[in-house]
């Protein structure tokens, strides 16, 4: 069985604040697992503990309690860091560097030879939509271009694990789509991605799992596929519904709700055709026919962490 790429158990980190140096929990007993080759979203409101958790994963912060393991090893070693690519929420680089020079700098820090960088950097910049700006100074980059350059530096050494903090922040729709395609491509190559995001639509389109945090604790986690609206049940709105019609239809469908003589009926995909035939034989009007909504990721977010 493959070792989890990320294994966090009971992570707790506190800070001291104010004149009395009162203790504040940034994260409290967070536990989560990220499997190899998956894309896991880490979502929650501002101040929920997402960045503290990410910085603890990277070894920037030392936990007060709990354990963190990457690839089965404790965090912090130089050899382990070479296997991880990180993009911070707001990426900054030296403003006097061009895009090419910036990636040369980060590539050499990662131990990549100049010959290899000379071949890979132009390809990587083209992939980020920055080929035409390769020789432009970073000071002249827009926020979206700078964010894409940040993703390029996270990928320059071909890491096994990508940790991305708000990777689509500041991007226009075209840039967001490009970055999400790149993230999916990286998964197809076998890489594991752990990303923080406020954009739930991006999470639904890209991720395999979602972990929601509220006030430093895990409030909810599930497979993103569980929020699919491709239900095998159908809702049928009718008017003129009576107890006699309900009794006649009871083997085929159930009543979800009623308001006067209006009702919403529920049946399976297999029964839908026969139910509609039966309904047409009764003196009632048939309204909307639609797949039953199973609940969206946004619904789950508002229920579990939206009031934080």
DOLO-943053 format. One record per atom (N, C-alpha, C, CB): x, y, z. Coordinates in steps of 0.2 Angstrom, whole numbers, padded with zeros to 4 digits, always signed. Glycine has a CB too. Example, Ala and Ser with C-alpha at 12.3 -4.5 7.8 and 13.67 -1.06 7.14 Angstrom:
# residues 2
+0066-0028+0039;+0062-0022+0039;+0066-0016+0039;+0057-0022+0045;+0064-0011+0035;+0068-0005+0036;+0064+0000+0039;+0070-0003+0029;
***
This chain:
# residues 308
+0004-0006+0000;+0000+0000+0000;+0004+0006+0000;-0005+0000+0006;+0003+0011-0004;+0007+0017-0005;+0006+0021+0002;+0005+0021-0011;+0012+0024+0004;+0012+0029+0010;+0009+0035+0008;+0019+0030+0012;+0005+0038+0012;+0002+0045+0010;+0007+0050+0009;-0003+0047+0016;+0006+0054+0004;+0010+0060+0003;+0011+0065+0009;+0009+0063-0004;+0005+0066+0011;+0004+0071+0017;+0000+0067+0022;+0001+0077+0015;+0003+0067+0029;-0001+0064+0034;+0000+0069+0040;+0002+0057+0036;-0005+0072+0042;-0006+0077+0048;-0010+0074+0053;-0008+0084+0045;-0007+0073+0059;-0011+0071+0065;-0011+0076+0071;-0008+0064+0067;-0017+0078+0073;-0018+0082+0078;-0013+0088+0079;-0016+0078+0085;-0012+0091+0073;-0008+0097+0072;-0011+0103+0076;-0007+0100+0065;-0007+0106+0081;-0010+0112+0085;-0004+0117+0085;-0011+0109+0092;-0006+0123+0084;-0001+0129+0084;-0005+0135+0087;+0001+0131+0076;-0001+0138+0092;-0004+0144+0095;+0001+0150+0095;-0005+0142+0103;-0002+0155+0095;+0002+0162+0096;+0000+0165+0102;+0000+0166+0089;+0004+0170+0104;+0003+0175+0109;+0001+0182+0106;+0009+0175+0114;-0004+0185+0109;-0006+0191+0106;-0008+0196+0112;-0012+0190+0101;-0008+0202+0111;-0010+0207+0115;-0005+0209+0121;-0017+0205+0118;-0007+0214+0125;-0003+0216+0131;-0002+0210+0136;-0005+0222+0134;-0007+0206+0136;-0007+0201+0141;-0004+0194+0138;-0014+0199+0144;-0002+0195+0132;+0001+0189+0129;-0004+0183+0129;+0007+0187+0132;-0011+0184+0128;-0016+0179+0128;-0014+0174+0123;-0023+0182+0127;-0016+0167+0124;-0015+0162+0119;-0021+0162+0114;-0014+0155+0123;-0019+0161+0108;-0024+0161+0103;-0022+0155+0098;-0024+0167+0098;-0027+0150+0097;-0026+0144+0093;-0027+0146+0086;-0031+0139+0095;-0021+0145+0082;-0022+0146+0075;-0024+0140+0071;-0014+0148+0072;-0022+0134+0074;-0025+0128+0072;-0025+0123+0078;-0021+0124+0066;-0030+0119+0078;-0032+0115+0084;-0033+0108+0082;-0037+0118+0089;-0029+0103+0083;-0030+0096+0082;-0032+0094+0075;-0035+0093+0087;-0029+0098+0070;-0031+0096+0063;-0027+0089+0061;-0028+0102+0059;-0031+0085+0058;-0029+0079+0055;-0031+0078+0048;-0031+0073+0060;-0027+0076+0044;-0029+0075+0037;-0024+0071+0033;-0031+0081+0033;-0026+0067+0028;-0022+0063+0024;-0023+0065+0017;-0023+0056+0025;-0017+0065+0013;-0017+0066+0006;-0014+0061+0002;-0014+0073+0004;-0018+0057-0002;-0015+0051-0005;-0011+0053-0011;-0021+0047-0007;-0007+0049-0013;-0003+0050-0019;-0007+0051-0026;+0002+0044-0020;-0006+0056-0030;-0009+0057-0036;-0016+0060-0036;-0010+0050-0039;-0018+0063-0030;-0024+0066-0029;-0023+0074-0029;-0028+0064-0022;-0029+0077-0030;-0029+0084-0029;-0034+0086-0023;-0031+0088-0035;-0031+0088-0018;-0035+0090-0012;-0036+0097-0011;-0032+0086-0006;-0042+0100-0010;-0043+0107-0008;-0043+0108-0001;-0049+0109-0012;-0040+0113+0001;-0041+0115+0008;-0044+0122+0009;-0033+0116+0012;-0050+0122+0011;-0054+0128+0010;-0057+0130+0017;-0060+0127+0005;-0058+0137+0018;-0061+0140+0024;-0061+0147+0023;-0058+0137+0030;-0064+0151+0028;-0064+0158+0028;-0057+0161+0030;-0069+0161+0033;-0056+0167+0029;-0050+0170+0031;-0049+0169+0039;-0050+0178+0030;-0043+0168+0041;-0041+0167+0048;-0043+0160+0050;-0045+0172+0052;-0045+0155+0046;-0047+0148+0048;-0041+0144+0050;-0051+0145+0043;-0035+0146+0048;-0029+0142+0049;-0026+0139+0043;-0031+0137+0054;-0028+0140+0037;-0026+0137+0031;-0018+0139+0030;-0030+0139+0025;-0016+0145+0030;-0009+0147+0029;-0005+0144+0035;-0008+0154+0028;-0007+0144+0041;-0003+0141+0046;-0002+0134+0045;-0007+0142+0053;-0007+0130+0043;-0006+0123+0041;-0001+0122+0036;-0013+0120+0040;-0001+0126+0030;+0003+0126+0025;+0010+0127+0027;+0001+0130+0019;+0011+0132+0031;+0018+0134+0033;+0021+0129+0038;+0018+0141+0037;+0017+0126+0041;+0019+0120+0046;+0021+0114+0041;+0013+0118+0051;+0017+0113+0036;+0019+0107+0031;+0026+0109+0028;+0014+0107+0026;+0027+0115+0027;+0033+0117+0023;+0039+0117+0028;+0033+0123+0019;+0038+0117+0035;+0043+0117+0039;+0045+0125+0041;+0049+0114+0037;+0041+0129+0039;+0042+0136+0041;+0040+0138+0048;+0038+0141+0036;+0035+0134+0051;+0033+0135+0058;+0034+0128+0061;+0026+0137+0058;+0035+0128+0068;+0036+0122+0072;+0029+0121+0076;+0042+0123+0076;+0026+0116+0075;+0020+0114+0078;+0021+0114+0086;+0016+0108+0076;+0016+0116+0090;+0016+0115+0097;+0015+0108+0099;+0011+0120+0100;+0010+0105+0095;+0008+0098+0096;+0007+0095+0090;+0003+0097+0101;+0007+0088+0089;+0005+0084+0083;+0011+0083+0079;+0000+0089+0079;+0009+0079+0074;+0015+0077+0069;+0013+0078+0062;+0016+0069+0070;+0018+0079+0058;+0017+0080+0051;+0022+0076+0047;+0018+0088+0049;+0020+0072+0042;+0025+0068+0038;+0023+0069+0031;+0024+0061+0040;+0028+0070+0027;+0028+0071+0020;+0032+0065+0017;+0031+0077+0017;+0028+0061+0013;+0031+0055+0010;+0034+0050+0016;+0037+0057+0005;+0030+0050+0021;+0032+0046+0027;+0038+0048+0031;+0034+0039+0024;+0040+0054+0030;+0046+0057+0034;+0044+0063+0037;+0052+0058+0029;+0047+0065+0043;+0046+0071+0046;+0048+0077+0042;+0050+0071+0053;+0045+0083+0042;+0046+0088+0038;+0053+0092+0040;+0041+0093+0038;+0056+0095+0036;+0062+0100+0037;+0068+0098+0034;+0063+0099+0045;+0069+0092+0031;+0075+0090+0028;+0076+0093+0021;+0076+0083+0028;+0082+0095+0019;+0084+0098+0013;+0081+0093+0007;+0091+0099+0012;+0083+0086+0008;+0081+0081+0003;+0073+0081+0002;+0084+0074+0005;+0070+0082+0007;+0062+0082+0007;+0060+0088+0003;+0059+0081+0014;+0063+0094+0005;+0061+0100+0002;+0062+0100-0006;+0065+0106+0004;+0067+0096-0008;+0068+0095-0016;+0062+0092-0019;+0074+0092-0017;+0058+0088-0015;+0052+0085-0018;+0046+0089-0018;+0051+0078-0014;+0046+0095-0016;+0040+0099-0015;+0041+0105-0019;+0039+0100-0007;+0035+0107-0022;+0035+0114-0025;+0030+0118-0022;+0034+0113-0033;+0031+0124-0020;+0027+0129-0017;+0026+0135-0020;+0030+0130-0010;+0019+0137-0021;+0018+0144-0023;+0014+0147-0017;+0013+0143-0030;+0016+0153-0015;+0013+0157-0010;+0007+0161-0013;+0018+0161-0006;+0003+0163-0008;-0003+0166-0010;-0002+0173-0014;-0007+0168-0004;+0003+0177-0012;+0005+0183-0016;+0013+0182-0017;+0004+0189-0012;+0014+0180-0024;+0021+0179-0026;+0025+0185-0027;+0021+0174-0032;+0031+0186-0024;+0035+0191-0026;+0042+0189-0028;+0036+0196-0019;+0045+0192-0033;+0052+0191-0035;+0055+0197-0036;+0051+0187-0042;+0062+0197-0037;+0066+0203-0038;+0063+0207-0044;+0073+0201-0039;+0061+0213-0044;+0058+0217-0049;+0063+0218-0055;+0056+0223-0047;+0069+0218-0054;+0074+0219-0059;+0075+0213-0064;+0080+0222-0057;+0073+0207-0061;+0074+0201-0065;+0068+0200-0071;+0073+0195-0061;+0070+0198-0076;+0065+0196-0082;+0062+0189-0080;+0069+0196-0089;+0057+0187-0083;+0054+0181-0082;+0059+0175-0082;+0048+0179-0086;+0063+0175-0088;+0069+0170-0089;+0074+0170-0083;+0072+0171-0095;+0076+0176-0081;+0081+0177-0076;+0078+0174-0069;+0083+0184-0075;+0072+0176-0068;+0069+0174-0061;+0069+0166-0061;+0062+0177-0061;+0067+0163-0066;+0067+0156-0066;+0074+0153-0066;+0063+0153-0072;+0078+0156-0069;+0085+0154-0069;+0088+0154-0062;+0090+0158-0073;+0086+0159-0058;+0088+0160-0051;+0085+0154-0047;+0086+0167-0049;+0078+0153-0048;+0075+0148-0044;+0077+0141-0046;+0068+0149-0044;+0079+0140-0052;+0081+0134-0054;+0088+0132-0052;+0081+0133-0062;+0092+0137-0051;+0099+0136-0049;+0099+0134-0041;+0104+0141-0050;+0094+0138-0038;+0093+0136-0031;+0091+0129-0029;+0088+0141-0027;+0087+0126-0034;+0085+0120-0034;+0090+0114-0036;+0079+0119-0038;+0096+0117-0038;+0101+0112-0040;+0101+0110-0047;+0101+0107-0036;+0097+0114-0052;+0097+0112-0059;+0102+0115-0063;+0090+0114-0062;+0105+0111-0067;+0111+0114-0071;+0109+0119-0076;+0114+0108-0075;+0113+0124-0078;+0112+0129-0083;+0109+0127-0089;+0118+0134-0083;+0112+0121-0092;+0111+0118-0098;+0103+0116-0098;+0115+0112-0100;+0101+0112-0093;+0095+0110-0092;+0090+0116-0092;+0094+0105-0086;+0091+0121-0088;+0087+0127-0087;+0086+0130-0094;+0090+0132-0082;+0092+0131-0098;+0091+0134-0104;+0086+0131-0109;+0098+0134-0108;+0085+0124-0108;+0081+0120-0112;+0073+0121-0109;+0083+0113-0113;+0073+0120-0103;+0066+0120-0100;+0063+0126-0099;+0067+0116-0093;+0066+0132-0097;+0063+0138-0095;+0059+0141-0101;+0068+0143-0093;+0061+0141-0107;+0057+0144-0113;+0050+0139-0113;+0060+0144-0119;+0051+0133-0113;+0045+0129-0113;+0040+0130-0107;+0047+0121-0113;+0043+0131-0101;+0039+0132-0095;+0035+0139-0096;+0043+0132-0089;+0039+0144-0098;+0036+0151-0099;+0030+0151-0104;+0041+0156-0101;+0031+0147-0110;+0026+0146-0115;+0020+0143-0112;+0028+0142-0121;+0021+0138-0108;+0016+0134-0105;+0011+0139-0100;+0018+0128-0101;+0015+0144-0097;+0011+0148-0092;+0008+0154-0096;+0016+0151-0087;+0009+0154-0103;+0007+0160-0106;+0011+0166-0106;+0000+0162-0104;+0017+0165-0104;+0022+0171-0103;+0028+0171-0108;+0025+0170-0096;+0027+0167-0113;+0032+0167-0118;+0034+0174-0121;+0031+0162-0124;+0029+0177-0122;+0030+0184-0125;+0033+0189-0120;+0024+0187-0128;+0033+0187-0114;+0035+0192-0109;+0042+0189-0105;+0030+0193-0103;+0045+0184-0109;+0050+0181-0106;+0056+0186-0104;+0053+0176-0110;+0057+0191-0108;+0063+0195-0107;+0060+0202-0104;+0066+0197-0114;+0054+0202-0102;+0052+0208-0099;+0053+0208-0091;+0044+0209-0100;+0055+0214-0088;+0056+0214-0081;+0050+0212-0077;+0059+0220-0079;+0051+0209-0071;+0045+0207-0067;+0041+0213-0065;+0047+0203-0062;+0045+0219-0064;+0041+0225-0062;+0036+0227-0067;+0047+0230-0061;+0036+0225-0073;+0031+0227-0078;+0026+0221-0079;+0034+0228-0084;+0026+0216-0074;+0021+0211-0075;+0015+0213-0071;+0024+0204-0072;+0009+0211-0074;+0003+0212-0070;+0002+0207-0064;-0004+0211-0075;-0003+0208-0060;-0003+0203-0054;-0005+0196-0057;-0009+0205-0050;-0009+0195-0062;-0010+0188-0065;-0004+0185-0068;-0015+0189-0070;+0000+0189-0071;+0007+0187-0074;+0011+0185-0069;+0010+0192-0079;+0012+0189-0063;+0016+0187-0058;+0014+0181-0054;+0016+0193-0053;+0008+0179-0054;+0005+0173-0051;+0007+0167-0055;-0002+0173-0050;+0007+0168-0061;+0008+0162-0066;+0016+0161-0066;+0006+0164-0073;+0020+0166-0065;+0027+0166-0064;+0028+0162-0058;+0031+0172-0064;+0024+0163-0052;+0025+0160-0046;+0024+0152-0047;+0021+0163-0041;+0019+0151-0051;+0017+0143-0052;+0023+0140-0056;+0011+0143-0056;+0026+0144-0061;+0032+0141-0064;+0038+0140-0060;+0034+0146-0070;+0039+0144-0055;+0045+0143-0050;+0043+0137-0046;+0046+0149-0046;+0037+0136-0045;+0035+0130-0041;+0036+0123-0045;+0028+0130-0038;+0036+0124-0051;+0036+0118-0056;+0043+0117-0058;+0031+0118-0061;+0048+0122-0058;+0054+0122-0061;+0058+0116-0060;+0058+0128-0059;+0058+0113-0054;+0062+0107-0052;+0058+0100-0052;+0065+0108-0045;+0052+0101-0056;+0048+0095-0057;+0047+0091-0050;+0051+0090-0062;+0043+0094-0045;+0042+0091-0039;+0037+0086-0039;+0040+0096-0034;+0037+0081-0034;+0032+0076-0033;+0026+0079-0030;+0035+0070-0030;+0026+0084-0026;+0021+0087-0022;+0021+0094-0023;+0021+0085-0014;+0015+0097-0025;+0014+0104-0026;+0009+0106-0021;+0010+0105-0033;+0011+0111-0017;+0007+0115-0012;+0006+0122-0014;+0011+0115-0005;+0000+0123-0016;-0002+0129-0019;-0007+0133-0015;-0005+0128-0026;-0005+0139-0013;-0009+0144-0009;-0013+0149-0013;-0005+0147-0003;-0019+0148-0014;-0023+0152-0019;-0020+0153-0026;-0024+0159-0015;-0019+0148-0029;-0015+0148-0036;-0019+0152-0041;-0014+0141-0038;-0026+0153-0041;-0029+0157-0046;-0031+0164-0043;-0036+0154-0048;-0028+0166-0038;-0029+0173-0035;-0027+0178-0040;-0026+0174-0028;-0031+0183-0041;-0029+0189-0046;-0029+0187-0053;-0022+0191-0044;-0031+0181-0055;-0031+0179-0062;-0038+0181-0065;-0030+0172-0063;-0038+0183-0072;-0044+0184-0076;-0046+0177-0078;-0043+0188-0082;-0053+0176-0080;-0055+0170-0082;-0051+0166-0086;-0062+0171-0085;-0048+0169-0091;-0043+0165-0096;-0037+0162-0092;-0041+0169-0102;-0034+0167-0087;-0029+0164-0083;-0031+0159-0079;-0026+0170-0080;-0037+0159-0076;-0039+0154-0071;-0040+0148-0075;-0045+0156-0068;-0042+0148-0081;-0043+0142-0084;-0037+0138-0086;-0047+0143-0091;-0032+0143-0088;-0025+0140-0090;-0022+0137-0084;-0021+0146-0092;-0022+0140-0078;-0019+0137-0072;-0023+0131-0070;-0019+0142-0066;-0029+0130-0070;-0033+0124-0068;-0031+0119-0073;-0040+0126-0068;-0030+0120-0079;-0028+0115-0084;-0021+0112-0082;-0028+0118-0091;-0017+0117-0081;-0010+0115-0079;-0010+0110-0072;-0005+0121-0077;-0014+0112-0068;-0015+0108-0062;-0017+0101-0063;-0020+0111-0056;-0022+0101-0068;-0025+0094-0070;-0019+0090-0074;-0031+0095-0074;-0016+0094-0078;-0010+0090-0081;-0005+0087-0077;-0007+0095-0086;-0004+0091-0071;+0001+0089-0066;-0001+0083-0063;+0003+0094-0061;-0008+0082-0061;-0010+0076-0058;-0010+0070-0063;-0018+0077-0057;-0011+0072-0070;-0010+0066-0075;-0003+0064-0075;-0013+0069-0082;+0002+0068-0073;+0009+0065-0073;+0010+0061-0067;+0013+0071-0074;+0005+0061-0062;+0007+0057-0056;+0008+0061-0050;+0012+0052-0057;+0008+0068-0051;+0010+0072-0045;+0004+0073-0041;+0012+0079-0048;+0005+0075-0034;+0000+0076-0029;+0000+0083-0028;+0002+0072-0023;-0007+0086-0028;-0007+0093-0027;-0012+0094-0021;-0011+0096-0033;-0009+0099-0016;-0013+0101-0010;-0014+0109-0011;-0009+0099-0004;-0020+0111-0012;-0021+0118-0013;-0026+0121-0009;-0023+0119-0021;-0025+0128-0007;-0029+0132-0004;-0033+0136-0009;-0026+0136+0002;-0039+0137-0008;-0043+0141-0013;-0049+0144-0009;-0045+0137-0019;-0051+0150-0011;-0058+0153-0009;-0063+0152-0015;-0057+0160-0008;-0061+0150-0021;-0065+0149-0027;-0068+0142-0027;-0061+0151-0033;-0074+0141-0025;-0077+0135-0024;-0078+0132-0031;-0083+0135-0020;-0080+0136-0036;-0081+0133-0043;-0074+0130-0045;-0083+0139-0048;-0068+0133-0044;-0062+0130-0046;-0061+0123-0042;-0056+0134-0045;-0063+0123-0036;-0062+0117-0032;-0067+0111-0035;-0064+0118-0025;-0073+0113-0037;-0077+0108-0040;-0075+0105-0047;-0084+0111-0041;-0072+0110-0051;-0069+0108-0057;-0063+0104-0057;-0068+0114-0062;-0059+0105-0052;-0052+0102-0052;-0050+0097-0047;-0047+0108-0051;-0053+0097-0041;-0051+0093-0035;-0054+0086-0035;-0051+0097-0029;-0051+0082-0031;-0054+0075-0030;-0057+0075-0023;-0048+0070-0030;-0054+0079-0018;-0057+0079-0011;-0057+0086-0009;-0052+0075-0006;-0061+0088-0004;-0061+0094-0001;-0061+0094+0007;-0067+0099-0003;-0057+0098+0010;-0056+0098+0017;-0058+0105+0019;-0049+0096+0020;-0063+0106+0024;-0065+0113+0026;-0063+0114+0033;-0073+0113+0025;-0060+0120+0034;-0058+0121+0041;-0062+0128+0043;-0050+0122+0041;-0063+0128+0050;-0066+0133+0053;-0063+0134+0060;-0074+0132+0054;-0061+0140+0061;-0058+0142+0068;-0053+0137+0070;-0063+0143+0073;-0048+0135+0065;-0043+0131+0066;-0044+0124+0067;-0040+0133+0072;-0050+0122+0065;-0052+0114+0066;-0055+0112+0059;-0057+0113+0072;-0054+0106+0058;-0057+0103+0052;-0065+0102+0054;-0054+0096+0050;-0069+0105+0050;-0076+0105+0051;-0080+0100+0046;-0079+0112+0050;-0077+0098+0040;-0080+0094+0036;-0075+0092+0030;-0086+0098+0032;-0075+0086+0028;-0071+0083+0022;-0075+0078+0019;-0065+0080+0025;-0074+0078+0012;-0078+0073+0008;-0075+0073+0001;-0086+0075+0008;-0077+0068-0003;-0075+0068-0010;-0079+0073-0014;-0076+0061-0013;-0076+0077-0018;-0079+0082-0022;-0085+0079-0027;-0074+0086-0027;-0084+0073-0029;-0089+0069-0033;-0095+0068-0029;-0086+0062-0035;-0095+0068-0023;-0102+0068-0019;-0106+0074-0020;-0100+0066-0012;-0104+0079-0023;-0108+0085-0024;-0110+0086-0031;-0104+0091-0022;-0109+0080-0035;-0112+0080-0042;-0119+0081-0042;-0110+0074-0045;-0122+0085-0047;-0129+0085-0047;-0132+0080-0052;-0131+0092-0050;-0128+0075-0054;-0130+0070-0059;-0134+0065-0055;-0124+0067-0063;-0139+0067-0052;-0143+0062-0048;-0147+0057-0052;-0148+0066-0043;-0149+0051-0050;-0153+0047-0053;-0160+0047-0051;-0150+0040-0052;-0162+0053-0048;-0169+0054-0046;-0171+0060-0049;-0169+0054-0038;-0178+0060-0051;-0181+0066-0054;-0186+0069-0050;-0184+0064-0061;-0187+0076-0050;-0192+0079-0047;-0197+0082-0052;-0190+0085-0043;-0204+0080-0051;-0209+0082-0056;-0214+0087-0052;-0212+0076-0059;-0215+0093-0055;-0220+0097-0052;-0227+0097-0055;-0217+0105-0052;-0232+0096-0051;-0239+0095-0054;-0243+0100-0050;-0241+0088-0053;-0249+0102-0053;-0254+0105-0050;-0261+0102-0051;-0254+0113-0053;-0265+0102-0046;-0271+0098-0047;-0271+0091-0043;-0273+0097-0054;-0266+0091-0039;-0264+0084-0036;-0269+0083-0030;-0257+0085-0033;-0272+0077-0030;-0277+0075-0025;-0274+0069-0021;-0283+0074-0028;-0278+0067-0015;-0276+0061-0012;-0277+0055-0016;-0280+0061-0005;-0282+0055-0020;-0284+0049-0024;-0278+0048-0029;-0290+0050-0028;-0275+0054-0032;-0270+0053-0037;-0263+0050-0033;-0268+0060-0040;-0262+0053-0027;-0257+0051-0023;-0257+0043-0022;-0257+0054-0016;-0263+0041-0020;-0264+0034-0019;-0263+0030-0025;-0271+0032-0016;-0265+0032-0031;-0264+0028-0037;-0257+0028-0039;-0268+0032-0042;-0253+0033-0037;-0246+0034-0039;-0241+0031-0034;-0244+0041-0041;-0243+0029-0028;-0239+0028-0023;-0234+0022-0024;-0243+0026-0017;-0235+0017-0028;-0230+0012-0030;-0224+0015-0034;-0233+0006-0033;-0226+0020-0038;-0221+0022-0043;-0217+0028-0040;-0225+0024-0049;-0220+0033-0036;-0216+0038-0034;-0218+0041-0027;-0217+0044-0039;-0215+0045-0024;-0216+0048-0018;-0217+0056-0018;-0211+0046-0013;-0220+0059-0013;-0221+0066-0013;-0216+0069-0009;-0229+0067-0011;-0212+0074-0012;-0207+0077-0009;-0210+0083-0004;-0202+0080-0013;-0215+0087-0008;-0218+0092-0004;-0225+0094-0007;-0213+0099-0004;-0229+0097-0003;-0236+0099-0006;-0237+0106-0003;-0241+0094-0003;-0241+0110-0008;-0243+0117-0006;-0250+0118-0009;-0238+0122-0008;-0255+0116-0005;-0262+0116-0008;-0263+0110-0013;-0263+0123-0012;-0265+0112-0019;-0265+0106-0024;-0259+0105-0028;-0271+0107-0028;-0254+0109-0026;-0247+0108-0030;-0243+0104-0026;-0244+0115-0031;-0239+0100-0030;-0235+0095-0027;-0228+0094-0031;-0238+0088-0026;-0223+0092-0027;-0217+0090-0031;-0216+0082-0029;-0211+0094-0028;-0216+0078-0035;-0215+0071-0035;-0208+0069-0036;-0220+0068-0040;-0206+0063-0033;-0200+0061-0034;-0200+0053-0036;-0196+0061-0027;-0196+0052-0042;-0196+0045-0045;-0189+0044-0047;-0201+0044-0050;-0187+0038-0049;-0181+0036-0051;-0181+0037-0059;-0179+0029-0049;-0175+0037-0062;-0174+0037-0069;-0178+0032-0072;-0167+0037-0071;-0177+0026-0070;-0181+0020-0073;-0188+0021-0073;-0179+0013-0069;-0191+0024-0067;-0198+0024-0067;-0201+0031-0070;-0200+0024-0059;-0197+0035-0072;-0199+0042-0074;-0204+0041-0080;-0193+0046-0077;-0202+0037-0085;-0207+0037-0091;-0214+0034-0089;-0204+0032-0096;-0214+0029-0085;-0221+0026-0083;-0225+0031-0079;-0220+0020-0079;-0221+0035-0074;-0224+0040-0070;-0227+0045-0074;-0219+0043-0065;-0224+0048-0079;-0226+0053-0084;-0232+0050-0088;-0221+0055-0089;-0232+0044-0090;-0238+0041-0093;-0244+0041-0089;-0237+0034-0096;-0243+0039-0082;-0248+0039-0077;-0251+0046-0076;-0246+0036-0071;-0247+0051-0075;-0249+0058-0074;-0253+0061-0080;-0243+0062-0073;-0251+0059-0086;-0255+0061-0091;-0262+0059-0092;-0252+0060-0098;-0263+0054-0088;-0270+0051-0088;-0275+0054-0082;-0270+0043-0086;-0272+0058-0078;-0275+0062-0073;-0277+0069-0075;-0272+0061-0066;-0282+0072-0072;-0284+0079-0074;-0279+0084-0069;-0291+0080-0072;-0273+0084-0071;-0268+0089-0068;-0263+0092-0073;-0265+0085-0062;-0260+0097-0071;-0255+0100-0075;-0248+0098-0073;-0256+0108-0075;-0244+0097-0078;-0237+0095-0076;-0232+0101-0078;-0235+0089-0081;-0228+0103-0072;-0224+0108-0073;-0217+0106-0074;-0224+0113-0067;-0212+0109-0070;-0205+0107-0072;-0203+0100-0070;-0201+0112-0067;-0199+0097-0075;-0196+0091-0073;-0189+0091-0073;-0199+0086-0079;-0185+0090-0068;-0178+0091-0067;-0175+0085-0063;-0177+0098-0065;-0169+0084-0064;-0165+0080-0059;-0165+0083-0052;-0158+0079-0062;-0165+0079-0048;-0165+0081-0041;-0158+0084-0039;-0167+0075-0036;-0158+0090-0036;-0152+0093-0034;-0149+0089-0028;-0153+0100-0033;-0143+0087-0028;-0141+0083-0022;-0137+0088-0017;-0136+0078-0024;-0136+0094-0019;-0133+0098-0014;-0126+0100-0017;-0132+0095-0007;-0124+0107-0017;-0118+0109-0020;-0112+0110-0015;-0119+0116-0024;-0106+0111-0017;-0101+0112-0013;-0102+0118-0009;-0094+0112-0017;-0105+0123-0012;-0106+0130-0009;-0111+0129-0003;-0109+0135-0014;-0116+0124-0004;-0121+0123+0001;-0117+0120+0007;-0126+0118-0001;-0113+0115+0006;-0109+0112+0011;-0105+0117+0015;-0105+0106+0009;-0102+0122+0011;-0097+0127+0014;-0101+0131+0018;-0094+0131+0008;-0107+0134+0016;-0111+0138+0020;-0113+0135+0026;-0117+0141+0016;-0115+0128+0026;-0117+0125+0032;-0112+0123+0037;-0120+0118+0029;-0106+0122+0035;-0101+0120+0040;-0096+0125+0042;-0097+0114+0037;-0094+0130+0037;-0089+0135+0039;-0091+0142+0037;-0083+0133+0036;-0097+0143+0034;-0099+0149+0031;-0100+0154+0036;-0105+0149+0027;-0102+0152+0042;-0104+0157+0048;-0098+0159+0052;-0110+0155+0052;-0092+0156+0050;-0086+0158+0054;-0085+0165+0055;-0080+0154+0052;
***
